[in-house]
Amino acid sequence: MGLFDIFKKKNKENSELEKENNEPQNDEDIEQPTNAETENINNSKDEHDSNENIEAGSNENTTESSENDVSDDDFDKMELENNNNHDDEDESISSKNSELDNDKSNDIDKEKKYEHGLSKSRSLIGQKLNSLFANFRSVDDEFFEDLEDTLIESDVGVKTATEISDQLKEEVKLNNIKKTAEVQNFIVEKLIDMYDAPDDGKSELNINPDGPTVILFIGVNGAGKTTTIGKLANKYREDGKKVLVAAADTFRAGAIEQLDEWAKRDHVDIVKKDEGSDPASVVYDAVQRAKKENYDILFVDTAGRLQNKVNLMNELEKMNKIITREIPGAPQEVLLVIDATIGQNALVQAKMFKDVANISGLVLTKLDGTARGGIIIAIKNELGIPVKYVGLGESVNDLQDFDPKEFVYGLFKGLIKE
């Protein structure tokens, strides 16, 4: 099943559920007791009260227990024995139910995080499409121009906008679609298909099975590299991994102190030197320690001097040589961290960094604070770089593994017309 089919199914199921929850309850649907039933209930209540009075009188007149009665101690022993027989079974059932509840709760939490984090982007795309179709009369040349402008304003990129416009022209010729719902559904389907297309990698992180996994973080200052490392260090430590971070951004003032603070907060170890030190020497010390002390993961922070591409390229090349020499096959990931709030400039940054580094994946931060979530589609379609993580809020747990299904649902929920 393709991504669009999954989206349609989920969209329909949730729409029906919302409709059911919003329907008022009809008093006529509640079965009322008949007069005969009411009389039986009252008679039963009177009989019950009478029995209670008899039992109370009997208890007052009883002074001794029968020899055949079971004592309280005997009853407690029987009850304890019976409970012991069922403890293992109850514990097993409880454990299974707890696991199922946790899985379901995690899925719901993830869905809610994506829906909330992409609410601004979803609202923008919805507004743009509503505006486009407000004066819709026919699919003509003027409409195609307006469509391209609308998609570009939604930050899906010029290439994506042009491709969808061309595909719609072809669809109009072949199937003569002309109704508003048909045209809008086609546009949403093609936007989702853009993300369903194969890319140059996968969303999951590559893990080294034979030693420390080394992950290099690159990106301009202010994009959120250090914060991303801090959040991921916490995530992997909580998953039982032994984590080490390296403060190789020795150029930016305060970068070392910021990562050091995250390391203390996360209860993970850090390799650092004085500001202005050679970044490659920090990386060398970190790699040696990771190998010697059997760390599972090494996160490396780097400087973001994109304005000086030559120096940046030389620094990254030097660090890569050291890492690869000491740990064959490393770094397993080179992640580009991009601030999603800058819109189309994110695409420009990605292109520039791709010229100086072998990027394996993207981390898009601050998606919850922007209406420009469509930029993920632009980067995916134009550069073919997979997204690994997305920032959907400010808390530590709001940095989420990228899930294409939740992403397209969070971005396009409610935009399919029936």
Protein Blocks (a to p, Z undefined) as FASTA:
>chain_A
ZZklmmmmmmmmmmmmmmmmmpccdfklpccddfklmmmmmmmmmmmmmmmmmmmmmmmm
pmbdcfkbccfklmmmmmmmmmmmmmmmmmmmmmmmmmmmmmmmmmmmmmmmmmmmmmmm
mmmmmmmmmmmmmmgcbdcfklmmmmmmmmmmnonojklmmmmmmmmmmmmmmnopabfk
lmmmmmmmmmmmmmmpccfbdfbdcddfkbccddddeddehilpmmmmmmmmmmmmmnop
acddddfblkbghklmmmmmmmmmnopacddddehiafklmmmmmmmmmmmnopabdcdd
ddfdfklmmlmmmmmmmmmmmmmmmmghiafbdcddddfklommmmmmmmmmmmmpccfb
dcdehklmpcklmmmmmmmmmnopacfbdcfbjbfklpccddfklmmmmmmgokacZZ
